[in-house]
Amino acid sequence: EHPHEPFPVQFSDLDLYDHVNNARYVQWVLDSFPRDTHRSRRLTEFEVNFAAEAKFGDTIAIHTLETENATGHFRHCIKRTADNRDVCLVRTVWEEK
């Protein structure tokens, strides 16, 4: 498992209802990969499961695990650190270019 440095939810992450905009979860996961991954691989699948709402001031941590039997297949768990609750689960598949 590869935990990433926790970060706070910012005002720019919010939608009109003061919840994190759904598109931000996608951005956070994409930004959690190193530049080399984006240059050497192509994202072919992106599946999102929303589990809870994140709000301004929450601290978020992304945990990434590469699937053992399939290179380039990852599971990402986006957690709210205050209660360790999953707010979003993501599955990505990256193929060699």
N, C-alpha and C positions, 0 to 999 in steps of 0.2 A: 504494500500500500504506500502511496505517495501523498502525504498530506501537504497542502500548500499553506503558505502564511495566511492566517486569518486577516480579514479586512472588514471595516465598517460599511454598512449600507449608507450611501450618500444620497443627498437630495436629488441629484440627477438620475438616480436609479429608480425613482418612484413614478407611479402612474397618477391619474387624477384622484384616485381613492387612497393615496398614501401607502400603497403596497408596492413591492418591487415589481416593475414592469416585466412581463414574461420574457421579452427579448433580452433582458439583462442576464438572465440565467444562461442563455445561449452564449452571450458574449463572455461571461465569466469562465465558462468551460473552455471555450476556444482560446482565451487569453492564458489559461493555465498550462497550455502546451508550449514547449520551447519553440523558438523560431525555426530551428532545424527540422522539427516535425512538419511544420507548415510548408517548408521548402522541399522536403524529400518525400512527403506523402500527400495523398489526396483524401479528404473527408468524403466517405461514400454513404454513411448512415449516421443519423442523429435522431435519437428517440428521447423524448422528454416525458417525465411523469411528475406532475406537481402534487406535493403532499401537504404543504402548509404555506402560510403567508409569511413573508419577511417584511419588516418595516424599517423606517428610518431609525438609525441608532443601533439596530441589531448588529452583532458581529457574526460574520459568515466565514465558514471554513469549507474548503473543497477537498475531499478525499478521493484519490484516483487509484484504481486497481486495474492492472492489465490482466485480462483473462488468461489463465494458465495454458489452455489448449489452443488458443487462437491468437497469434501475433497480430497486433494492430487493433485488437478488440479491447475496449476499455469500459469500465463502469465508474461513474462519478456520483458521489454522494455529497450534496450541498447541505451543510448543517448550520443551524443556528447555535452558536456556542453557549449561550446562556442556559439552555435546557437540553442541549445535544440532540435536538429534534431535527429529523430530516425535513427539509423544506422542498427539495427537488432531487429526483433521481434521474440520471442521464446515462444513456448508452451510446458510445461512438465507435465507429469502425473507420480505420485509416488504412488505405492501400498504398503500396509503393507506386510512385509515379513512373 
